[in-house]
Amino acid sequence: MPEPRLAAGVWVAAYLRRLGLAGLPAYVTRHGDDTAGSVMVKCATLDGRASLWIREWDFETDRRAWLQLNEAEEREIDAGIARNIARDPDLWVIEIESRDGRTLLEEDGLA
């Protein structure tokens, strides 16, 4: 039986709260479907660069895990996000501002 999934809107709200408690500024730059939308996380390091993260299925652990898609100039990351939004209108995009690249995605409960 598949693992139950948390509604996207609930997950995003909890993630934003956790980021806020850690002192990391974060914003929803694209509001997707509240129930089943997928989520991308952009982490801007405030030096013109950024990284982009998506949640994928990890077949080795048989669980969902966050995968860093890209690390590049911020404008390249933004162009990639725009392409994904064109393909998936239900997509959520969260942007974090973190000079050291912290996303907290490795923490328990966020996969």
PDB file as gemmi writes it, atoms N, CA and C in Angstrom:
CRYST1    1.000    1.000    1.000  90.00  90.00  90.00 P 1                      
ATOM      1  N   MET A   1       0.838  -1.172   0.000  1.00  0.00           N  
ATOM      2  CA  MET A   1       0.000   0.000   0.000  1.00  0.00           C  
ATOM      3  C   MET A   1       0.889   1.243   0.000  1.00  0.00           C  
ATOM      4  N   PRO A   2       0.574   2.237  -0.835  1.00  0.00           N  
ATOM      5  CA  PRO A   2       1.425   3.424  -0.886  1.00  0.00           C  
ATOM      6  C   PRO A   2       1.390   4.224   0.411  1.00  0.00           C  
ATOM      7  N   GLU A   3       2.511   4.897   0.663  1.00  0.00           N  
ATOM      8  CA  GLU A   3       2.616   5.739   1.851  1.00  0.00           C  
ATOM      9  C   GLU A   3       1.662   6.927   1.715  1.00  0.00           C  
ATOM     10  N   PRO A   4       0.887   7.252   2.752  1.00  0.00           N  
ATOM     11  CA  PRO A   4      -0.016   8.395   2.658  1.00  0.00           C  
ATOM     12  C   PRO A   4       0.779   9.686   2.460  1.00  0.00           C  
ATOM     13  N   ARG A   5       0.212  10.579   1.660  1.00  0.00           N  
ATOM     14  CA  ARG A   5       0.896  11.830   1.357  1.00  0.00           C  
ATOM     15  C   ARG A   5       0.139  13.000   1.967  1.00  0.00           C  
ATOM     16  N   LEU A   6       0.900  13.919   2.478  1.00  0.00           N  
ATOM     17  CA  LEU A   6       0.362  15.143   3.047  1.00  0.00           C  
ATOM     18  C   LEU A   6      -0.040  16.064   1.897  1.00  0.00           C  
ATOM     19  N   ALA A   7      -1.163  16.751   2.027  1.00  0.00           N  
ATOM     20  CA  ALA A   7      -1.590  17.710   1.005  1.00  0.00           C  
ATOM     21  C   ALA A   7      -0.509  18.764   0.826  1.00  0.00           C  
ATOM     22  N   ALA A   8      -0.285  19.172  -0.407  1.00  0.00           N  
ATOM     23  CA  ALA A   8       0.797  20.104  -0.731  1.00  0.00           C  
ATOM     24  C   ALA A   8       0.699  21.403   0.067  1.00  0.00           C  
ATOM     25  N   GLY A   9      -0.489  21.956   0.168  1.00  0.00           N  
ATOM     26  CA  GLY A   9      -0.654  23.215   0.889  1.00  0.00           C  
ATOM     27  C   GLY A   9      -0.284  23.104   2.357  1.00  0.00           C  
ATOM     28  N   VAL A  10      -0.607  21.985   2.961  1.00  0.00           N  
ATOM     29  CA  VAL A  10      -0.267  21.751   4.372  1.00  0.00           C  
ATOM     30  C   VAL A  10       1.246  21.602   4.518  1.00  0.00           C  
ATOM     31  N   TRP A  11       1.869  20.833   3.604  1.00  0.00           N  
ATOM     32  CA  TRP A  11       3.319  20.651   3.652  1.00  0.00           C  
ATOM     33  C   TRP A  11       4.031  21.992   3.500  1.00  0.00           C  
ATOM     34  N   VAL A  12       3.593  22.816   2.544  1.00  0.00           N  
ATOM     35  CA  VAL A  12       4.227  24.118   2.307  1.00  0.00           C  
ATOM     36  C   VAL A  12       4.106  25.001   3.547  1.00  0.00           C  
ATOM     37  N   ALA A  13       2.945  25.042   4.153  1.00  0.00           N  
ATOM     38  CA  ALA A  13       2.752  25.856   5.358  1.00  0.00           C  
ATOM     39  C   ALA A  13       3.684  25.402   6.484  1.00  0.00           C  
ATOM     40  N   ALA A  14       3.805  24.100   6.685  1.00  0.00           N  
ATOM     41  CA  ALA A  14       4.680  23.576   7.733  1.00  0.00           C  
ATOM     42  C   ALA A  14       6.148  23.876   7.416  1.00  0.00           C  
ATOM     43  N   TYR A  15       6.538  23.741   6.158  1.00  0.00           N  
ATOM     44  CA  TYR A  15       7.920  24.021   5.753  1.00  0.00           C  
ATOM     45  C   TYR A  15       8.249  25.501   5.955  1.00  0.00           C  
ATOM     46  N   LEU A  16       7.359  26.392   5.558  1.00  0.00           N  
ATOM     47  CA  LEU A  16       7.590  27.825   5.747  1.00  0.00           C  
ATOM     48  C   LEU A  16       7.730  28.149   7.238  1.00  0.00           C  
ATOM     49  N   ARG A  17       6.933  27.512   8.062  1.00  0.00           N  
ATOM     50  CA  ARG A  17       7.022  27.728   9.506  1.00  0.00           C  
ATOM     51  C   ARG A  17       8.372  27.270  10.037  1.00  0.00           C  
ATOM     52  N   ARG A  18       8.819  26.093   9.595  1.00  0.00           N  
ATOM     53  CA  ARG A  18      10.106  25.571  10.046  1.00  0.00           C  
ATOM     54  C   ARG A  18      11.248  26.489   9.594  1.00  0.00           C  
ATOM     55  N   LEU A  19      11.173  26.984   8.363  1.00  0.00           N  
ATOM     56  CA  LEU A  19      12.190  27.919   7.872  1.00  0.00           C  
ATOM     57  C   LEU A  19      12.182  29.200   8.702  1.00  0.00           C  
ATOM     58  N   GLY A  20      10.990  29.706   9.004  1.00  0.00           N  
ATOM     59  CA  GLY A  20      10.881  30.911   9.815  1.00  0.00           C  
ATOM     60  C   GLY A  20      11.491  30.737  11.193  1.00  0.00           C  
ATOM     61  N   LEU A  21      11.248  29.591  11.814  1.00  0.00           N  
ATOM     62  CA  LEU A  21      11.815  29.317  13.137  1.00  0.00           C  
ATOM     63  C   LEU A  21      13.341  29.236  13.091  1.00  0.00           C  
ATOM     64  N   ALA A  22      13.890  28.849  11.929  1.00  0.00           N  
ATOM     65  CA  ALA A  22      15.343  28.766  11.755  1.00  0.00           C  
ATOM     66  C   ALA A  22      15.934  30.105  11.317  1.00  0.00           C  
ATOM     67  N   GLY A  23      15.084  31.110  11.155  1.00  0.00           N  
ATOM     68  CA  GLY A  23      15.572  32.427  10.757  1.00  0.00           C  
ATOM     69  C   GLY A  23      15.913  32.542   9.282  1.00  0.00           C  
ATOM     70  N   LEU A  24      15.329  31.675   8.468  1.00  0.00           N  
ATOM     71  CA  LEU A  24      15.581  31.703   7.027  1.00  0.00           C  
ATOM     72  C   LEU A  24      14.402  32.336   6.303  1.00  0.00           C  
ATOM     73  N   PRO A  25      14.599  33.489   5.652  1.00  0.00           N  
ATOM     74  CA  PRO A  25      13.504  34.106   4.907  1.00  0.00           C  
ATOM     75  C   PRO A  25      13.080  33.216   3.741  1.00  0.00           C  
ATOM     76  N   ALA A  26      11.783  33.015   3.594  1.00  0.00           N  
ATOM     77  CA  ALA A  26      11.262  32.175   2.519  1.00  0.00           C  
ATOM     78  C   ALA A  26       9.909  32.707   2.079  1.00  0.00           C  
ATOM     79  N   TYR A  27       9.626  32.518   0.795  1.00  0.00           N  
ATOM     80  CA  TYR A  27       8.418  33.063   0.189  1.00  0.00           C  
ATOM     81  C   TYR A  27       7.821  32.057  -0.784  1.00  0.00           C  
ATOM     82  N   VAL A  28       6.509  32.055  -0.892  1.00  0.00           N  
ATOM     83  CA  VAL A  28       5.845  31.288  -1.942  1.00  0.00           C  
ATOM     84  C   VAL A  28       5.815  32.205  -3.162  1.00  0.00           C  
ATOM     85  N   THR A  29       6.549  31.830  -4.200  1.00  0.00           N  
ATOM     86  CA  THR A  29       6.561  32.641  -5.414  1.00  0.00           C  
ATOM     87  C   THR A  29       5.609  32.089  -6.475  1.00  0.00           C  
ATOM     88  N   ARG A  30       5.112  30.881  -6.227  1.00  0.00           N  
ATOM     89  CA  ARG A  30       4.120  30.276  -7.114  1.00  0.00           C  
ATOM     90  C   ARG A  30       3.239  29.370  -6.269  1.00  0.00           C  
ATOM     91  N   HIS A  31       1.949  29.672  -6.228  1.00  0.00           N  
ATOM     92  CA  HIS A  31       0.987  28.886  -5.450  1.00  0.00           C  
ATOM     93  C   HIS A  31       0.392  27.826  -6.368  1.00  0.00           C  
ATOM     94  N   GLY A  32       0.666  26.579  -6.054  1.00  0.00           N  
ATOM     95  CA  GLY A  32       0.146  25.480  -6.850  1.00  0.00           C  
ATOM     96  C   GLY A  32      -1.142  24.922  -6.282  1.00  0.00           C  
ATOM     97  N   ASP A  33      -1.477  23.720  -6.711  1.00  0.00           N  
ATOM     98  CA  ASP A  33      -2.685  23.047  -6.236  1.00  0.00           C  
ATOM     99  C   ASP A  33      -2.526  22.695  -4.764  1.00  0.00           C  
ATOM    100  N   ASP A  34      -3.521  23.047  -3.964  1.00  0.00           N  
ATOM    101  CA  ASP A  34      -3.448  22.830  -2.520  1.00  0.00           C  
ATOM    102  C   ASP A  34      -3.396  21.363  -2.127  1.00  0.00           C  
ATOM    103  N   THR A  35      -3.950  20.502  -2.951  1.00  0.00           N  
ATOM    104  CA  THR A  35      -4.019  19.094  -2.584  1.00  0.00           C  
ATOM    105  C   THR A  35      -2.871  18.275  -3.154  1.00  0.00           C  
ATOM    106  N   ALA A  36      -2.679  18.349  -4.465  1.00  0.00           N  
ATOM    107  CA  ALA A  36      -1.759  17.420  -5.109  1.00  0.00           C  
ATOM    108  C   ALA A  36      -0.627  18.084  -5.873  1.00  0.00           C  
ATOM    109  N   GLY A  37      -0.408  19.367  -5.695  1.00  0.00           N  
ATOM    110  CA  GLY A  37       0.659  20.039  -6.426  1.00  0.00           C  
ATOM    111  C   GLY A  37       2.033  19.562  -5.990  1.00  0.00           C  
ATOM    112  N   SER A  38       2.962  19.495  -6.932  1.00  0.00           N  
ATOM    113  CA  SER A  38       4.341  19.189  -6.569  1.00  0.00           C  
ATOM    114  C   SER A  38       5.027  20.488  -6.153  1.00  0.00           C  
ATOM    115  N   VAL A  39       6.204  20.353  -5.531  1.00  0.00           N  
ATOM    116  CA  VAL A  39       6.882  21.508  -4.952  1.00  0.00           C  
ATOM    117  C   VAL A  39       8.317  21.557  -5.451  1.00  0.00           C  
ATOM    118  N   MET A  40       8.751  22.764  -5.847  1.00  0.00           N  
ATOM    119  CA  MET A  40      10.154  23.037  -6.142  1.00  0.00           C  
ATOM    120  C   MET A  40      10.624  24.050  -5.110  1.00  0.00           C  
ATOM    121  N   VAL A  41      11.880  23.913  -4.677  1.00  0.00           N  
ATOM    122  CA  VAL A  41      12.463  24.846  -3.728  1.00  0.00           C  
ATOM    123  C   VAL A  41      13.693  25.470  -4.378  1.00  0.00           C  
ATOM    124  N   LYS A  42      13.671  26.798  -4.459  1.00  0.00           N  
ATOM    125  CA  LYS A  42      14.812  27.553  -4.965  1.00  0.00           C  
ATOM    126  C   LYS A  42      15.506  28.173  -3.764  1.00  0.00           C  
ATOM    127  N   CYS A  43      16.821  28.027  -3.704  1.00  0.00           N  
ATOM    128  CA  CYS A  43      17.596  28.641  -2.633  1.00  0.00           C  
ATOM    129  C   CYS A  43      18.545  29.650  -3.258  1.00  0.00           C  
ATOM    130  N   ALA A  44      18.254  30.936  -3.076  1.00  0.00           N  
ATOM    131  CA  ALA A  44      19.095  32.018  -3.589  1.00  0.00           C  
ATOM    132  C   ALA A  44      20.148  32.346  -2.542  1.00  0.00           C  
ATOM    133  N   THR A  45      21.421  32.335  -2.957  1.00  0.00           N  
ATOM    134  CA  THR A  45      22.512  32.598  -2.023  1.00  0.00           C  
ATOM    135  C   THR A  45      22.909  34.073  -1.993  1.00  0.00           C  
ATOM    136  N   LEU A  46      22.143  34.916  -2.666  1.00  0.00           N  
ATOM    137  CA  LEU A  46      22.283  36.369  -2.633  1.00  0.00           C  
ATOM    138  C   LEU A  46      23.601  36.869  -3.226  1.00  0.00           C  
ATOM    139  N   ASP A  47      24.216  36.036  -4.061  1.00  0.00           N  
ATOM    140  CA  ASP A  47      25.429  36.432  -4.780  1.00  0.00           C  
ATOM    141  C   ASP A  47      25.255  36.231  -6.287  1.00  0.00           C  
ATOM    142  N   GLY A  48      23.976  36.141  -6.722  1.00  0.00           N  
ATOM    143  CA  GLY A  48      23.692  35.918  -8.132  1.00  0.00           C  
ATOM    144  C   GLY A  48      23.553  34.453  -8.502  1.00  0.00           C  
ATOM    145  N   ARG A  49      23.716  33.572  -7.538  1.00  0.00           N  
ATOM    146  CA  ARG A  49      23.608  32.132  -7.780  1.00  0.00           C  
ATOM    147  C   ARG A  49      22.455  31.557  -6.971  1.00  0.00           C  
ATOM    148  N   ALA A  50      22.027  30.369  -7.369  1.00  0.00           N  
ATOM    149  CA  ALA A  50      20.926  29.708  -6.674  1.00  0.00           C  
ATOM    150  C   ALA A  50      21.001  28.211  -6.939  1.00  0.00           C  
ATOM    151  N   SER A  51      20.274  27.460  -6.138  1.00  0.00           N  
ATOM    152  CA  SER A  51      20.121  26.019  -6.360  1.00  0.00           C  
ATOM    153  C   SER A  51      18.632  25.722  -6.447  1.00  0.00           C  
ATOM    154  N   LEU A  52      18.314  24.614  -7.107  1.00  0.00           N  
ATOM    155  CA  LEU A  52      16.921  24.214  -7.299  1.00  0.00           C  
ATOM    156  C   LEU A  52      16.754  22.778  -6.856  1.00  0.00           C  
ATOM    157  N   TRP A  53      15.727  22.538  -6.053  1.00  0.00           N  
ATOM    158  CA  TRP A  53      15.469  21.233  -5.449  1.00  0.00           C  
ATOM    159  C   TRP A  53      14.081  20.741  -5.825  1.00  0.00           C  
ATOM    160  N   ILE A  54      13.960  19.422  -6.045  1.00  0.00           N  
ATOM    161  CA  ILE A  54      12.659  18.783  -6.273  1.00  0.00           C  
ATOM    162  C   ILE A  54      12.594  17.516  -5.427  1.00  0.00           C  
ATOM    163  N   ARG A  55      11.370  17.073  -5.175  1.00  0.00           N  
ATOM    164  CA  ARG A  55      11.172  15.834  -4.426  1.00  0.00           C  
ATOM    165  C   ARG A  55      10.933  14.715  -5.430  1.00  0.00           C  
ATOM    166  N   GLU A  56      11.732  13.673  -5.325  1.00  0.00           N  
ATOM    167  CA  GLU A  56      11.665  12.524  -6.235  1.00  0.00           C  
ATOM    168  C   GLU A  56      11.577  11.241  -5.427  1.00  0.00           C  
ATOM    169  N   TRP A  57      11.198  10.190  -6.098  1.00  0.00           N  
ATOM    170  CA  TRP A  57      11.164   8.880  -5.472  1.00  0.00           C  
ATOM    171  C   TRP A  57      12.568   8.296  -5.487  1.00  0.00           C  
ATOM    172  N   ASP A  58      13.065   7.861  -4.329  1.00  0.00           N  
ATOM    173  CA  ASP A  58      14.368   7.221  -4.210  1.00  0.00           C  
ATOM    174  C   ASP A  58      14.126   5.714  -4.176  1.00  0.00           C  
ATOM    175  N   PHE A  59      14.475   5.049  -5.273  1.00  0.00           N  
ATOM    176  CA  PHE A  59      14.194   3.623  -5.391  1.00  0.00           C  
ATOM    177  C   PHE A  59      15.077   2.774  -4.468  1.00  0.00           C  
ATOM    178  N   GLU A  60      16.230   3.309  -4.062  1.00  0.00           N  
ATOM    179  CA  GLU A  60      17.102   2.565  -3.153  1.00  0.00           C  
ATOM    180  C   GLU A  60      16.507   2.470  -1.756  1.00  0.00           C  
ATOM    181  N   THR A  61      15.892   3.556  -1.302  1.00  0.00           N  
ATOM    182  CA  THR A  61      15.317   3.560   0.041  1.00  0.00           C  
ATOM    183  C   THR A  61      13.813   3.334   0.030  1.00  0.00           C  
ATOM    184  N   ASP A  62      13.228   3.329  -1.168  1.00  0.00           N  
ATOM    185  CA  ASP A  62      11.790   3.163  -1.344  1.00  0.00           C  
ATOM    186  C   ASP A  62      11.010   4.259  -0.607  1.00  0.00           C  
ATOM    187  N   ARG A  63      11.552   5.470  -0.675  1.00  0.00           N  
ATOM    188  CA  ARG A  63      10.935   6.638  -0.035  1.00  0.00           C  
ATOM    189  C   ARG A  63      11.134   7.853  -0.934  1.00  0.00           C  
ATOM    190  N   ARG A  64      10.387   8.904  -0.643  1.00  0.00           N  
ATOM    191  CA  ARG A  64      10.587  10.164  -1.341  1.00  0.00           C  
ATOM    192  C   ARG A  64      11.774  10.891  -0.716  1.00  0.00           C  
ATOM    193  N   ALA A  65      12.544  11.590  -1.545  1.00  0.00           N  
ATOM    194  CA  ALA A  65      13.712  12.326  -1.065  1.00  0.00           C  
ATOM    195  C   ALA A  65      13.895  13.582  -1.911  1.00  0.00           C  
ATOM    196  N   TRP A  66      14.558  14.571  -1.341  1.00  0.00           N  
ATOM    197  CA  TRP A  66      14.840  15.806  -2.071  1.00  0.00           C  
ATOM    198  C   TRP A  66      16.121  15.643  -2.870  1.00  0.00           C  
ATOM    199  N   LEU A  67      16.073  16.082  -4.114  1.00  0.00           N  
ATOM    200  CA  LEU A  67      17.186  15.978  -5.044  1.00  0.00           C  
ATOM    201  C   LEU A  67      17.520  17.367  -5.554  1.00  0.00           C  
ATOM    202  N   GLN A  68      18.801  17.733  -5.479  1.00  0.00           N  
ATOM    203  CA  GLN A  68      19.211  19.017  -6.036  1.00  0.00           C  
ATOM    204  C   GLN A  68      19.317  18.863  -7.545  1.00  0.00           C  
ATOM    205  N   LEU A  69      18.463  19.595  -8.263  1.00  0.00           N  
ATOM    206  CA  LEU A  69      18.445  19.528  -9.718  1.00  0.00           C  
ATOM    207  C   LEU A  69      19.593  20.282 -10.339  1.00  0.00           C  
ATOM    208  N   ASN A  70      19.861  21.472  -9.797  1.00  0.00           N  
ATOM    209  CA  ASN A  70      20.785  22.359 -10.454  1.00  0.00           C  
ATOM    210  C   ASN A  70      21.330  23.362  -9.462  1.00  0.00           C  
ATOM    211  N   GLU A  71      22.540  23.827  -9.724  1.00  0.00           N  
ATOM    212  CA  GLU A  71      23.107  24.980  -9.043  1.00  0.00           C  
ATOM    213  C   GLU A  71      23.746  25.809 -10.134  1.00  0.00           C  
ATOM    214  N   ALA A  72      23.292  27.065 -10.272  1.00  0.00           N  
ATOM    215  CA  ALA A  72      23.728  27.880 -11.403  1.00  0.00           C  
ATOM    216  C   ALA A  72      23.453  29.355 -11.119  1.00  0.00           C  
ATOM    217  N   GLU A  73      23.669  30.168 -12.138  1.00  0.00           N  
ATOM    218  CA  GLU A  73      23.298  31.578 -12.046  1.00  0.00           C  
ATOM    219  C   GLU A  73      21.797  31.651 -11.767  1.00  0.00           C  
ATOM    220  N   GLU A  74      21.385  32.600 -10.960  1.00  0.00           N  
ATOM    221  CA  GLU A  74      19.986  32.680 -10.552  1.00  0.00           C  
ATOM    222  C   GLU A  74      19.045  32.819 -11.745  1.00  0.00           C  
ATOM    223  N   ARG A  75      19.439  33.554 -12.765  1.00  0.00           N  
ATOM    224  CA  ARG A  75      18.563  33.717 -13.934  1.00  0.00           C  
ATOM    225  C   ARG A  75      18.344  32.392 -14.662  1.00  0.00           C  
ATOM    226  N   GLU A  76      19.347  31.511 -14.651  1.00  0.00           N  
ATOM    227  CA  GLU A  76      19.186  30.191 -15.265  1.00  0.00           C  
ATOM    228  C   GLU A  76      18.206  29.338 -14.456  1.00  0.00           C  
ATOM    229  N   ILE A  77      18.305  29.428 -13.146  1.00  0.00           N  
ATOM    230  CA  ILE A  77      17.376  28.698 -12.272  1.00  0.00           C  
ATOM    231  C   ILE A  77      15.954  29.193 -12.512  1.00  0.00           C  
ATOM    232  N   ASP A  78      15.782  30.524 -12.589  1.00  0.00           N  
ATOM    233  CA  ASP A  78      14.456  31.107 -12.829  1.00  0.00           C  
ATOM    234  C   ASP A  78      13.886  30.655 -14.173  1.00  0.00           C  
ATOM    235  N   ALA A  79      14.735  30.552 -15.198  1.00  0.00           N  
ATOM    236  CA  ALA A  79      14.274  30.086 -16.507  1.00  0.00           C  
ATOM    237  C   ALA A  79      13.821  28.624 -16.431  1.00  0.00           C  
ATOM    238  N   GLY A  80      14.539  27.809 -15.668  1.00  0.00           N  
ATOM    239  CA  GLY A  80      14.143  26.412 -15.488  1.00  0.00           C  
ATOM    240  C   GLY A  80      12.826  26.291 -14.745  1.00  0.00           C  
ATOM    241  N   ILE A  81      12.629  27.134 -13.754  1.00  0.00           N  
ATOM    242  CA  ILE A  81      11.364  27.137 -13.025  1.00  0.00           C  
ATOM    243  C   ILE A  81      10.230  27.511 -13.968  1.00  0.00           C  
ATOM    244  N   ALA A  82      10.439  28.537 -14.788  1.00  0.00           N  
ATOM    245  CA  ALA A  82       9.400  28.969 -15.734  1.00  0.00           C  
ATOM    246  C   ALA A  82       9.028  27.844 -16.693  1.00  0.00           C  
ATOM    247  N   ARG A  83      10.006  27.078 -17.157  1.00  0.00           N  
ATOM    248  CA  ARG A  83       9.710  25.942 -18.047  1.00  0.00           C  
ATOM    249  C   ARG A  83       8.873  24.898 -17.325  1.00  0.00           C  
ATOM    250  N   ASN A  84       9.194  24.637 -16.064  1.00  0.00           N  
ATOM    251  CA  ASN A  84       8.425  23.659 -15.284  1.00  0.00           C  
ATOM    252  C   ASN A  84       7.005  24.130 -15.029  1.00  0.00           C  
ATOM    253  N   ILE A  85       6.816  25.416 -14.767  1.00  0.00           N  
ATOM    254  CA  ILE A  85       5.474  25.959 -14.553  1.00  0.00           C  
ATOM    255  C   ILE A  85       4.646  25.831 -15.823  1.00  0.00           C  
ATOM    256  N   ALA A  86       5.263  26.034 -16.988  1.00  0.00           N  
ATOM    257  CA  ALA A  86       4.542  25.902 -18.259  1.00  0.00           C  
ATOM    258  C   ALA A  86       4.027  24.478 -18.458  1.00  0.00           C  
ATOM    259  N   ARG A  87       4.760  23.488 -17.945  1.00  0.00           N  
ATOM    260  CA  ARG A  87       4.353  22.085 -18.073  1.00  0.00           C  
ATOM    261  C   ARG A  87       3.417  21.632 -16.969  1.00  0.00           C  
ATOM    262  N   ASP A  88       3.512  22.279 -15.799  1.00  0.00           N  
ATOM    263  CA  ASP A  88       2.754  21.819 -14.633  1.00  0.00           C  
ATOM    264  C   ASP A  88       2.093  23.011 -13.932  1.00  0.00           C  
ATOM    265  N   PRO A  89       0.850  23.314 -14.269  1.00  0.00           N  
ATOM    266  CA  PRO A  89       0.185  24.467 -13.657  1.00  0.00           C  
ATOM    267  C   PRO A  89      -0.118  24.281 -12.172  1.00  0.00           C  
ATOM    268  N   ASP A  90       0.032  23.067 -11.638  1.00  0.00           N  
ATOM    269  CA  ASP A  90      -0.226  22.803 -10.220  1.00  0.00           C  
ATOM    270  C   ASP A  90       1.025  22.970  -9.350  1.00  0.00           C  
ATOM    271  N   LEU A  91       2.138  23.354  -9.954  1.00  0.00           N  
ATOM    272  CA  LEU A  91       3.431  23.426  -9.283  1.00  0.00           C  
ATOM    273  C   LEU A  91       3.504  24.560  -8.260  1.00  0.00           C  
ATOM    274  N   TRP A  92       4.036  24.249  -7.089  1.00  0.00           N  
ATOM    275  CA  TRP A  92       4.371  25.233  -6.069  1.00  0.00           C  
ATOM    276  C   TRP A  92       5.845  25.578  -6.222  1.00  0.00           C  
ATOM    277  N   VAL A  93       6.212  26.843  -5.981  1.00  0.00           N  
ATOM    278  CA  VAL A  93       7.623  27.241  -5.945  1.00  0.00           C  
ATOM    279  C   VAL A  93       7.843  28.040  -4.667  1.00  0.00           C  
ATOM    280  N   ILE A  94       8.811  27.598  -3.891  1.00  0.00           N  
ATOM    281  CA  ILE A  94       9.200  28.291  -2.667  1.00  0.00           C  
ATOM    282  C   ILE A  94      10.607  28.823  -2.886  1.00  0.00           C  
ATOM    283  N   GLU A  95      10.837  30.078  -2.536  1.00  0.00           N  
ATOM    284  CA  GLU A  95      12.167  30.667  -2.646  1.00  0.00           C  
ATOM    285  C   GLU A  95      12.686  30.996  -1.258  1.00  0.00           C  
ATOM    286  N   ILE A  96      13.900  30.529  -0.996  1.00  0.00           N  
ATOM    287  CA  ILE A  96      14.593  30.780   0.268  1.00  0.00           C  
ATOM    288  C   ILE A  96      15.763  31.709  -0.016  1.00  0.00           C  
ATOM    289  N   GLU A  97      16.025  32.616   0.906  1.00  0.00           N  
ATOM    290  CA  GLU A  97      17.222  33.453   0.824  1.00  0.00           C  
ATOM    291  C   GLU A  97      18.175  33.003   1.919  1.00  0.00           C  
ATOM    292  N   SER A  98      19.302  32.422   1.499  1.00  0.00           N  
ATOM    293  CA  SER A  98      20.254  31.876   2.465  1.00  0.00           C  
ATOM    294  C   SER A  98      21.662  31.968   1.885  1.00  0.00           C  
ATOM    295  N   ARG A  99      22.481  32.827   2.465  1.00  0.00           N  
ATOM    296  CA  ARG A  99      23.850  32.999   1.961  1.00  0.00           C  
ATOM    297  C   ARG A  99      24.641  31.696   1.989  1.00  0.00           C  
ATOM    298  N   ASP A 100      24.386  30.838   2.963  1.00  0.00           N  
ATOM    299  CA  ASP A 100      25.132  29.581   3.046  1.00  0.00           C  
ATOM    300  C   ASP A 100      24.410  28.403   2.385  1.00  0.00           C  
ATOM    301  N   GLY A 101      23.286  28.665   1.720  1.00  0.00           N  
ATOM    302  CA  GLY A 101      22.589  27.624   0.975  1.00  0.00           C  
ATOM    303  C   GLY A 101      21.749  26.680   1.803  1.00  0.00           C  
ATOM    304  N   ARG A 102      21.421  27.043   3.048  1.00  0.00           N  
ATOM    305  CA  ARG A 102      20.605  26.165   3.901  1.00  0.00           C  
ATOM    306  C   ARG A 102      19.173  26.093   3.398  1.00  0.00           C  
ATOM    307  N   THR A 103      18.655  24.885   3.313  1.00  0.00           N  
ATOM    308  CA  THR A 103      17.259  24.664   2.912  1.00  0.00           C  
ATOM    309  C   THR A 103      16.470  23.889   3.957  1.00  0.00           C  
ATOM    310  N   LEU A 104      17.141  23.206   4.853  1.00  0.00           N  
ATOM    311  CA  LEU A 104      16.550  22.330   5.869  1.00  0.00           C  
ATOM    312  C   LEU A 104      15.902  21.083   5.273  1.00  0.00           C  
ATOM    313  N   LEU A 105      16.016  20.878   3.971  1.00  0.00           N  
ATOM    314  CA  LEU A 105      15.339  19.749   3.328  1.00  0.00           C  
ATOM    315  C   LEU A 105      15.855  18.385   3.783  1.00  0.00           C  
ATOM    316  N   GLU A 106      17.050  18.377   4.378  1.00  0.00           N  
ATOM    317  CA  GLU A 106      17.620  17.122   4.861  1.00  0.00           C  
ATOM    318  C   GLU A 106      17.059  16.725   6.227  1.00  0.00           C  
ATOM    319  N   GLU A 107      16.314  17.599   6.858  1.00  0.00           N  
ATOM    320  CA  GLU A 107      15.796  17.321   8.191  1.00  0.00           C  
ATOM    321  C   GLU A 107      14.642  16.312   8.155  1.00  0.00           C  
ATOM    322  N   ASP A 108      14.472  15.613   9.271  1.00  0.00           N  
ATOM    323  CA  ASP A 108      13.378  14.633   9.394  1.00  0.00           C  
ATOM    324  C   ASP A 108      12.030  15.289   9.166  1.00  0.00           C  
ATOM    325  N   GLY A 109      11.156  14.563   8.513  1.00  0.00           N  
ATOM    326  CA  GLY A 109       9.800  15.013   8.312  1.00  0.00           C  
ATOM    327  C   GLY A 109       9.567  15.876   7.092  1.00  0.00           C  
ATOM    328  N   LEU A 110      10.620  16.205   6.343  1.00  0.00           N  
ATOM    329  CA  LEU A 110      10.432  17.083   5.176  1.00  0.00           C  
ATOM    330  C   LEU A 110      10.447  16.344   3.853  1.00  0.00           C  
ATOM    331  N   ALA A 111      10.775  15.084   3.848  1.00  0.00           N  
ATOM    332  CA  ALA A 111      10.772  14.340   2.593  1.00  0.00           C  
ATOM    333  C   ALA A 111       9.355  13.923   2.307  1.00  0.00           C  
TER     334      ALA A 111                                                      
END                                                                             
